[in-house]
Structures are given as structure tokens and as C-alpha cells.
């Protein structure tokens, strides 16, 4: 069984766009984004164990295991030009998978990270509550619903709510376990960080620290909104900026350092 969801036919693809979901999320969360990407991009959306067609598999609780799993999934698809993108937890997965494959001579053309402070930045704590993975079910659900990326219908479906909390808690424990290697090499490809201007989980002053993760000049793209700034009507805006970034990388060997804000 494929670990990837392909939301549309590949056709004669010139590039593979491979995306990793946030904690508690799934490949389905990227379907609206996939519809906005160029038709000559093959879109591969990873489902980690515990969700989608992998519902029956136990979720992974350590970031090393998550990266191992994601690297195994991506490796067969690194035989043609590809880029990686990840939001929140997925940002860590994207960078570490890109690093692993780069050491094997199969580096991505570009990596996009979204809604995540740099790896050298401590994982944010919930004010007055502590780490998300340590919260009781009711508190955890309240926080996740408040972030805006979780459907409220979960409250009406006890079995779905229970499964969601099980997976989300495992993902958050994996995030908490993440310890980047101090001597890790930077990515040999350009890196762009995307963020909502009011995202308390990826504060703007923490984003420049992503520079140490790439040998190129870091680019930053800011959008109005919070942690899930791209949900709803903003998907086309994010897709447009991803397309712009990837097109620039494919057309030039180096990018200039630039900051910009996207208006709606």
C-alpha cells in the first residue's frame, strides 16, 4: 500500500511536490492546496501511520521514527526533480527528510517550511498549561480547536474524536522528542519559511534562525492570520507563493535574501 495520497492524476509531470501534514493532521488537509498547484506538478501527500488509509497502524511517538518512515516513503520518488513542503510538525519532517536524502546524493530542489519556529528554538508551551502532549484530553482538544485547524464536528463523533486525540497526542510527543543534531549539515538547497503574522506558535522573531538550516540565503513569506493562515480562501495565495519560489529556484542557482508580506 502506498504511503502517499495522490489527489490528482500525475500526467507528464516535470516536478514532484511532496508535502507533510501537521500534528494531528493528514494528507487530506492539503487537497485544497493541491488543486491550486501547477498541472505539471505531481502532488504526493504523505499520510503518517494512524490516519487515512493507514488508520489501523499505530501512530509514531518519536521524531526519529517519523523521519525514518517519511524518508523511506520519499526515497523512491527522488529519482526526478522534487521539492518538499511541511506545515508545523511537517516542517521538521520536510527539513530532516531533505537533509537525509541530500547526504545520499538525492537532494530536493527546494524546501518550504510553514508555521514552525526554527529547530534551534524551544517548542512553545501553552501559557499556564505546559506542553501540548501532556494535556488532558479536554484541554488538548480545546487548544487544538482554538488553533483553527481541527474540524469542530469532531465534538459530535466520539469515536472520531478519540482517534484524533490518540494520533494528535502521539504526533505532539514526537515533536517534543525532536533533538536536532548539533553538527547537522545545512540543506544544499534553498529554504523558504512561510508564516502567519499572528501565529503564536511560530513567532516572527524566531523565524530568521531557520537560516542555519540552509546553505542558501533564507527567504521568508508572511501572510495575514494565525497558525493555519492558509485555510479557507487563502489556499490560492499560498499556492501562488510556493509556485513563485519553486519557479525562481528552477530558473536561478541562487536566491537573494528578501522578506515580503502577502496581502489578501
C-alpha positions in Angstrom: 0.0 0.0 0.0 1.3 3.4 -0.9 2.1 5.8 1.9 1.1 8.7 -0.3 -2.2 10.2 -1.4 -2.2 11.4 -5.0 -5.1 13.9 -5.2 -5.0 14.2 -9.0 -3.5 12.4 -12.0 0.2 12.9 -12.4 0.2 13.2 -16.2 3.6 14.3 -17.7 4.9 15.8 -14.5 8.1 17.9 -14.6 8.3 18.2 -10.8 7.2 16.3 -7.7 5.7 18.3 -4.8 5.8 16.2 -1.7 4.1 17.5 1.4 3.9 16.5 5.1 1.0 17.3 7.4 0.8 19.0 10.8 0.4 17.2 14.1 -3.0 15.6 14.3 -3.4 16.2 10.5 -3.5 14.1 7.4 -2.9 14.3 3.7 -6.5 15.4 3.2 -5.7 18.8 4.7 -3.6 19.6 1.6 -6.2 18.7 -1.0 -7.3 22.4 -1.5 -3.7 23.4 -1.9 -3.1 20.6 -4.4 -5.9 21.9 -6.6 -4.1 25.3 -6.9 -0.7 24.0 -7.9 0.6 23.8 -11.5 -0.9 21.0 -13.5 2.6 19.7 -14.5 3.5 19.1 -10.8 2.9 15.6 -9.4 1.5 16.1 -5.9 2.3 13.4 -3.3 0.8 13.9 0.2 2.1 11.7 2.9 -0.1 10.1 5.5 1.8 9.0 8.6 0.5 5.9 10.5 -2.8 6.3 12.3 -4.7 8.3 9.7 -6.2 8.0 6.2 -5.7 4.6 4.7 -3.2 3.9 7.4 -5.9 4.3 10.1 -5.2 0.9 11.7 -1.4 1.4 12.1 -0.2 2.7 15.5 1.0 6.3 15.4 4.7 7.0 15.8 5.7 8.8 19.0 9.4 9.7 18.3 10.6 12.2 15.7 13.4 9.8 14.7 10.8 7.2 13.8 8.7 9.8 11.9 11.7 10.9 9.9 12.8 7.3 9.2 9.3 6.5 8.0 9.0 9.6 5.8 12.4 9.1 4.3 11.6 5.5 3.3 8.4 6.8 1.7 10.1 9.6 -0.2 13.2 7.8 -1.4 11.7 6.0 -4.4 10.3 9.3 -5.6 13.6 11.2 -5.5 14.5 10.0 -9.0 13.4 13.2 -10.6 13.3 16.8 -9.6 11.3 17.2 -6.4 10.5 19.7 -3.7 9.4 19.3 -0.1 6.9 21.2 2.0 5.6 20.8 5.5 3.5 22.7 8.0 4.1 22.8 11.7 5.3 19.3 12.6 5.5 18.7 8.9 8.1 21.5 8.6 10.5 19.5 10.8 9.8 16.3 8.7 10.5 18.2 5.5 13.8 19.6 6.6 15.1 16.4 8.1 14.0 14.2 5.1 15.6 16.7 2.8 18.8 16.5 4.8 18.8 12.7 4.9 18.3 12.4 1.1 20.9 15.1 0.4 23.5 13.0 2.1 22.5 10.2 -0.2 23.0 12.4 -3.3 19.3 13.0 -3.9 18.8 16.5 -2.6 15.5 18.3 -3.2 15.4 21.4 -5.3 13.8 23.4 -2.6 12.2 23.0 0.9 9.3 25.0 2.2 8.6 25.2 5.9 5.4 26.7 7.4 4.0 27.5 10.8 7.1 26.3 12.7 9.8 28.1 14.7 13.3 27.1 13.8 14.7 23.8 15.1 17.0 25.7 17.5 14.0 27.3 19.1 12.4 25.5 22.1 9.0 24.0 21.5 6.3 26.6 22.6 4.4 25.9 25.8 0.7 26.6 26.3 0.5 29.5 28.7 -0.4 28.1 32.2 -0.7 24.6 30.9 2.7 23.4 29.6 3.4 21.1 26.6 0.5 20.2 24.4 1.4 16.5 24.5 1.0 16.5 28.3 -2.5 18.0 28.4 -5.6 16.1 29.4 -8.0 15.2 26.5 -10.4 18.0 27.2 -7.7 20.6 27.5 -5.8 19.3 24.4 -9.0 19.3 22.3 -9.8 22.9 23.4 -6.3 24.2 22.4 -6.3 22.4 19.1 -9.8 23.6 18.2 -8.7 27.1 19.1 -5.8 27.0 16.6 -8.4 26.6 13.8 -7.0 23.5 12.0 -9.4 20.9 13.6 -13.0 20.4 12.4 -15.5 21.1 15.2 -17.6 18.2 14.0 -15.1 16.0 16.0 -17.1 17.0 19.1 -20.2 15.3 17.7 -18.5 12.0 16.8 -17.0 10.3 19.9 -15.1 7.6 18.0 -13.6 10.0 15.6 -12.7 12.4 18.5 -11.0 9.6 20.4 -8.9 8.5 17.3 -8.0 12.1 16.6 -6.8 12.7 20.1 -4.8 9.5 20.1 -3.0 10.5 16.8 -2.6 14.1 17.8 -1.0 13.2 21.1 1.4 10.8 19.5 2.4 13.5 17.0 2.9 16.1 19.7 5.0 13.7 21.7 7.1 13.1 18.5 7.5 16.9 18.2 8.6 17.2 21.9 11.2 14.4 21.3 12.9 16.2 18.4 16.5 17.0 19.1 18.3 18.3 16.0 21.9 17.1 15.8 24.3 19.9 16.7 26.7 19.2 13.9 24.0 18.6 11.2 24.9 19.9 7.7 22.8 22.6 6.2 20.5 21.8 3.3 22.3 22.3 0.0 19.1 23.7 -1.5 17.1 27.0 -0.9 14.7 27.2 2.0 11.6 29.4 2.4 9.8 29.8 5.6 6.1 30.7 5.5 4.2 32.1 8.5 1.0 33.8 9.7 1.7 37.3 11.0 -0.1 36.5 14.3 1.0 32.8 14.7 2.0 32.5 18.4 3.4 29.0 17.7 5.9 30.4 15.1 6.7 34.0 16.3 8.2 36.2 13.7 11.3 36.9 15.7 12.1 33.1 15.8 11.9 32.6 12.0 15.3 34.1 11.0 17.0 31.2 12.9 16.0 28.9 10.1 19.0 30.4 8.2 21.3 27.8 9.8 19.3 25.0 8.1 20.3 26.1 4.5 23.5 26.9 2.7 21.5 29.4 0.7 20.0 32.7 1.7 16.8 32.2 3.7 13.6 33.7 2.3 10.6 34.5 4.5 7.0 34.9 3.4 4.4 36.3 5.7 0.6 36.1 5.5 -2.2 37.7 7.5 -3.6 35.2 10.0 -2.6 32.8 12.7 -1.2 29.2 12.8 -3.5 28.0 10.0 -3.2 31.2 8.0 -3.7 29.3 4.7 -7.1 27.7 5.4 -10.2 28.7 3.5 -9.8 31.4 0.9 -6.1 31.8 1.4 -5.1 28.5 -0.2 -4.6 30.1 -3.7 -2.4 32.8 -2.1 -0.1 30.1 -0.6 -0.1 28.1 -3.8 0.9 31.2 -5.8 3.8 32.0 -3.5 5.0 28.3 -3.5 4.9 28.3 -7.3 6.8 31.6 -7.4 9.5 30.3 -5.0 9.9 27.0 -6.8 10.0 28.7 -10.3 12.7 31.0 -9.1 14.8 28.1 -7.8 14.4 26.2 -11.0 15.5 29.2 -13.0 18.4 30.5 -10.9 21.2 28.9 -9.0 20.9 31.3 -6.0 18.2 33.4 -4.5 18.7 36.8 -3.0 17.7 37.4 0.7 14.3 39.0 0.8 11.4 39.4 3.2 7.9 40.0 1.9 4.3 40.0 3.2 1.4 38.7 1.1 -1.8 40.6 1.3 -5.2 39.1 0.5 
